């Protein structure tokens, strides 16, 4: 009979009549705890992954009416707000910021927005996201 008692693996009907239980406690100590801890860790990782996927799906579902890939489908609004997303050392916008500014300019040119409000970091004289956005636009 195989049995786990006090986190040790024993062979036989009980630990007293098992002839090799000393040997097994040296080779396989805490086998049960190791298996249970690994199972708990695996389940935790699986739960985190499923939660991330579920939240991603939920956000996509809830915001699907507000995301547009075609400018013609964007409703007309008075102002487009462009948030800063970093500039390089040569004061040019990062690709993400350039995409944001270009989208706002396209909306302005098609008449979907009347004004563009650009906001960003200007924490030092050498770092001015708004100026870089204005120059890019």
N, C-alpha and C positions, 0 to 999 in steps of 0.2 A: 504494500500500500504506500502511495506517495502522499505526503502531507506536509503542509507548512504550518509550523508552530513557532510563535514568538519570533517571527521573521527568519526562521531557519528551515531548511529543507530536510526532511527525515524520510527514510524508507522503513517499511515495516508497519506493524499495527500500532505501535507506540514508540516513543523515543527510548524507552528503557530496553526493549528487546531488539532494537535495531543495532546490528553488529558494526556497521560502518558509519554511524552518525557523527563521530568525531571528525572523520575524514571529510564528510560533506559540509560540516560547518566551517571548515577551513577553506574549502574550494568555493562554495556557493553561499556566502553569508548574505543575508538580507535580500535574497532573490525576490521575494514577494514585494518588498519595498521598492526595489529597483524597477520592477515591472509596473507597479502602481504609479510611481513618480513619472516614469516615461509615458504612461498612458495619460496621466493628468496633463503633462506638458503638451503632448500631442493634441489632446482635446482643447486645451487653451489656445494653441496656435491655430487650430481649425476654427474655433469660435471667433478669433480675431479676424481671420481671413474672411469668413462668412459675414461678419458684421461690416467689414469694410466694403465688401461687394454689395450688401444690402443697402448701406447708406449711399453708395455711389448711384445705385439704381433709383433710390428714393429721390435724391437731388435731381437727377436727370428727368424723372417723371414730373416732379413738382415744378421745375423751371422750364419745361419744354415749350410752354406758350410764350416765354420771354426771350428765348434764344432764337436768333435768325441767322441763316447762312446766305440769304439773298437780300440785297439792299432794297429791292422792290417790296419786300414783305415787312420791312421795318416801319412801324407807325410813326407818323410825324410828331415830333416833340420840340419844345422851345429850345432846350439846351442839351448838348452832349457833354458829359463829364469824362475827362481822360485822366486817370490816376497814373502817377509816376511808377516806373518799373526799373529804374536804374539807368545810368549812363556810363560809358567807358571813360578811360582816363583822357582820351582826346575830345571829350565832351560830345560825343555822338551817342544817340540812343541805343540801348540794347535791342536785340531783335524783338523782344516782347513789347517794349515801349514803342518801337517803330511801327509794329502792327497795330497797336492801339491808336496811335496818332493817325496812321493812314486810314483806318476805319472811320475815325471821326471826320477827317477831311473828305472822304468819299460821301459820307452822310450829308455833310454840309454842301458839297457840290451838287448832289442830287435833290437838294431842297428838303431833306427829311429832318434836318435840324437848322435852326436859325443862328445859333451861337455855339461856340466850343469853349468850354471851361477847362483849362489845363491846370492841374495841381500836382505838386511833387516836392521833393526835398530840396532845400536851399540852405543847408546847415552851415556851409562855408562858402567863401567867395569863389573857391575852385570847383565847387560842386553845385550846379544849378540845373535841375531836371527841367524846369519850366522853360528856361531859355533854350535848352537843347530841343525841346518839343516845338517851340515856336520856330526855330530855325529849320527844323525838319519839315514842318508843315508848309 
